[in-house]
Amino acid sequence: MARILVIDDEHQIRRFLRITFEAEGHSVSEASTGREGAAKAATNAPDVVILDLGLPDRDGKDVLREIRGWSEVPVLVLSVRADEGEKVEALDLGAQDYVTKPFGTRELLARLRGILRDRGAERASLSRIEIGGLTLDAAEHSARIDGDQLSLTPKEFDLLWLLASHAGRLVTQRMALETVWGAAHAKDSQYLRVFIRQLRAKLGDDAADPAWIFTEPGIGYRFRDA
């Protein structure tokens, strides 16, 4: 099951996509404007974004450009614009695929499955992370800093892996909580702060002058990228 965010100003399209995707076992959230869509992309941690380009408040390519500033979430553009230049520009901005309206349901689902397969393969291939003096090994479930073993609980390791695998990019509080602890803990921000403090202590990080974990107040955390 994937979490899908649909950003489209047409109510009938959003309703049709919700019914179609939920019938395949996916969960769906919706946004009718670019501003709302970008906000939900940041807070809902979707696995895929379905993005219309003709939004009422801003061009969809601007929304795509904003999302790409902090996230590599796959984006499938679903637009009435059939011009080759529009398609090329959207793909160059980081969209994974482009489907024109009107569209066939089978084709759209096939494109979605392709994106999800690629996403799964990408995640599966990532088994070791090295940033600065920090080394994380997924197979061994181990962490070392400057060669010294870090003593981490399973949840601490999972949280550190999530942050490090998104190095330089924002990880929202909701994304961290849902990924590491599950959807039932999506609002337990205090719980997350406790684990962030524990990780900082084990990394020798100072919250006032961080070298590893940087806080985006009220939003989430960003791990160093070099």
Secondary structure, 3 states (H helix, E strand, C coil): CCEEEEECCCHHHHHHHHHHHHHCCCEEEEECCHHHHHHHHHHCCCCEEEECCECCCCEHHHHHHHHHCCCCCCEEEEECCCCHHHHHHHHHCCCCEEEECCCCHHHHHHHHHHHHHHHHHHHHHCCEEEECCEEEECCCCEEEECCEECCCCHHHHHHHHHHHHCCCCEEEHHHHHHHHCCHHHCCCHHHHHHHHHHHHHHHCCCCCCCCCEEEECCCEEEECCC
